[in-house]
């Protein structure tokens, strides 16, 4: 066996959890599983029946793969596999970047721009103009029209602008406060977000509290 460990075994109230690395080869996982059960965890092979829950991370597993896991584990005395679960796959950064659109120009009165994903506008959103996205909205300019982020119902999105002076902001189904309440003398970039179902506003340098992962985009 190599020093790299791809399987972690944790004891829980109702048995054991086997945490599988979702990045290594499946055959490598099976070799390590066999080794751990034969050499490292002999104490598990005696005593009462122990229920095992296998967590595969984002690794997809066929029924054949799952049966192979069960076969290795059930050879080890009193271990009984209860569940084998995969999480939803992690988003592909390359794919994610396709959904982040960048556009330049001004959205004028009577114009509506819609996008499936997040959008970065290098320009102004004028009164009477509208911007609707299923993801985030970023305006490097004045946002003086209507902006609707999370138009498909997402509530974890934001609307940010260099100058936040909207006629209306909307995130999912939550509509912003009256326009006059957005007026302030502060020139720093701000963003709107939802907290406990209510629209809130904060300085852009505080976004790290909500978003710890880097945001990727591809210009078009």
C-alpha positions in Angstrom: 0.0 0.0 0.0 1.1 3.6 -0.7 1.2 6.3 2.0 -1.7 8.1 0.3 -5.0 7.1 2.0 -8.2 7.1 -0.2 -10.6 5.7 2.4 -11.4 7.0 5.8 -13.4 4.9 8.3 -15.4 6.8 11.0 -17.4 5.4 13.8 -20.9 6.9 14.3 -23.8 6.1 16.6 -25.4 3.5 14.3 -22.3 1.9 12.9 -19.5 3.0 10.5 -19.1 5.4 7.7 -16.6 4.6 4.9 -15.6 7.9 3.1 -14.2 7.2 -0.3 -12.0 9.5 -2.3 -13.8 10.5 -5.5 -10.7 11.4 -7.5 -8.6 8.2 -7.6 -9.1 5.1 -9.7 -11.9 2.7 -8.6 -9.5 -0.3 -8.7 -7.2 1.5 -6.4 -10.1 2.1 -4.0 -11.0 -1.6 -4.0 -7.3 -2.6 -3.3 -7.2 -0.2 -0.3 -10.6 -1.3 1.0 -9.4 -4.9 0.9 -6.2 -4.0 2.7 -7.8 -1.9 5.4 -10.4 -4.6 6.2 -7.8 -7.4 6.3 -4.9 -5.7 8.0 -5.9 -2.4 9.6 -9.3 -3.1 11.1 -9.2 -6.6 12.5 -11.1 -5.4 15.6 -14.2 -4.8 13.3 -14.4 -8.5 12.4 -15.7 -9.7 15.7 -18.6 -8.8 18.0 -22.2 -7.8 17.1 -23.4 -6.9 13.6 -22.0 -3.5 12.4 -24.0 -1.4 9.9 -21.8 0.3 7.2 -22.7 3.4 5.2 -20.5 4.1 2.2 -20.1 7.7 1.0 -18.6 8.0 -2.5 -18.4 11.8 -2.7 -19.2 13.0 -6.2 -18.0 9.7 -7.8 -20.6 8.2 -10.0 -21.1 4.4 -9.4 -22.8 1.8 -11.5 -24.7 -1.1 -9.9 -21.8 -3.3 -10.7 -19.4 -1.0 -8.8 -21.7 -0.9 -5.8 -22.0 -4.7 -5.8 -18.2 -5.0 -5.9 -18.1 -2.7 -2.8 -20.7 -4.8 -1.0 -18.9 -8.0 -1.9 -15.6 -6.9 -0.4 -17.2 -5.6 2.8 -19.5 -8.5 3.4 -16.6 -10.9 3.4 -15.4 -9.3 6.5 -17.3 -11.0 9.3 -20.0 -8.9 10.9 -20.0 -5.9 8.5 -23.3 -5.2 6.7 -23.6 -2.5 4.1 -26.7 -0.4 4.6 -26.3 2.3 2.0 -23.9 3.4 -0.8 -24.5 7.0 -1.7 -23.0 9.5 -4.2 -23.4 13.2 -3.9 -24.3 15.5 -6.8 -21.2 15.9 -9.0 -19.1 19.0 -8.3 -19.6 21.7 -11.0 -17.1 21.8 -13.7 -15.3 25.2 -13.7 -15.0 25.1 -17.4 -18.8 24.6 -17.7 -19.5 27.1 -15.0 -17.6 29.8 -16.9 -19.9 29.3 -19.9 -22.8 30.5 -17.8 -21.1 33.7 -16.7 -21.6 36.2 -19.5 -19.9 39.5 -19.9 -21.4 42.3 -22.0 -20.7 45.9 -22.7 -22.9 48.9 -23.4 -26.0 50.5 -22.0 -29.4 48.9 -21.4 -31.8 51.7 -22.3 -35.4 52.4 -21.4 -37.6 49.8 -23.0 -34.8 47.2 -23.4 -34.8 43.9 -21.5 -31.8 41.6 -21.3 -32.2 38.0 -20.1 -29.5 35.4 -19.4 -29.5 31.9 -18.0 -26.6 32.2 -15.6 -24.7 35.2 -14.1 -24.0 38.4 -16.0 -21.4 41.1 -15.8 -22.5 44.4 -17.4 -19.7 46.9 -18.2 -22.0 49.8 -18.6 -25.2 51.3 -17.2 -28.7 50.0 -16.7 -30.9 53.0 -17.3 -34.4 53.7 -15.8 -37.0 51.8 -17.8 -34.4 49.1 -18.7 -34.5 45.6 -17.2 -32.0 42.9 -16.6 -33.1 39.3 -15.6 -30.7 36.5 -14.8 -31.0 33.1 -13.1 -27.6 33.8 -11.4 -25.9 36.9 -10.1 -25.9 40.4 -11.7 -22.9 42.6 -11.6 -23.0 46.1 -13.1 -19.8 48.1 -13.4 -21.7 51.3 -13.8 -25.0 52.8 -12.6 -27.9 50.5 -12.0 -30.9 52.7 -12.3 -33.4 50.3 -13.9 -34.9 47.0 -12.8 -32.7 44.1 -12.0 -34.0 40.6 -11.2 -31.4 38.0 -10.1 -32.4 34.4 -9.3 -35.3 34.6 -11.8 -35.6 30.8 -11.7 -36.2 30.9 -7.9 -32.6 30.8 -6.6 -32.1 32.8 -3.4 -28.3 32.5 -3.0 -27.6 35.1 -5.7 -26.7 38.8 -5.5 -27.1 42.1 -7.4 -24.1 44.3 -7.3 -23.4 47.7 -8.9 -20.9 50.6 -8.8 -23.9 52.9 -8.2 -27.0 51.1 -6.8 -29.9 53.4 -7.6 -32.6 50.9 -8.9 -36.2 51.5 -9.7 -36.6 47.9 -8.5 -34.5 45.1 -7.3 -35.7 41.5 -7.2 -34.1 38.3 -6.0 -36.1 35.2 -6.6 -39.6 36.3 -5.5 -38.5 39.0 -3.0 -38.9 42.6 -4.2 -36.7 45.4 -2.9 -37.5 48.3 -0.7 -38.9 51.5 -2.3 -36.4 53.2 -4.6 -35.9 56.3 -2.4 -34.5 54.0 0.4 -31.6 53.1 -1.9 -30.4 56.7 -2.2 -27.2 57.3 -0.4 -24.2 59.5 -0.7 -21.8 56.5 -0.4 -19.9 56.0 -3.7 -18.5 52.6 -2.9 -19.7 49.5 -4.8 -22.6 47.8 -3.1 -24.6 44.6 -3.5 -28.0 43.3 -2.5 -28.7 39.9 -1.2 -31.3 37.9 0.8 -31.0 37.2 4.5 -33.9 35.4 6.3 -36.1 36.2 3.3 -35.5 39.9 3.3 -33.5 42.1 1.0 -30.3 43.5 2.5 -27.5 45.7 1.2 -23.8 45.7 2.0 -20.5 47.0 0.7 -18.9 44.9 -2.0 -15.8 44.2 0.1 -18.0 42.2 2.4 -19.0 39.7 -0.3 -16.3 37.3 1.0 -18.6 36.5 3.8 -21.0 34.9 1.3 -18.7 33.8 -1.4 -15.5 32.1 -0.5 -14.9 30.5 -3.9 -13.4 32.4 -6.8 -15.9 33.5 -9.5 -15.1 32.5 -13.1 -16.4 34.2 -16.2 -15.9 34.2 -20.0 -16.4 37.3 -22.0 -18.5 37.2 -25.1 
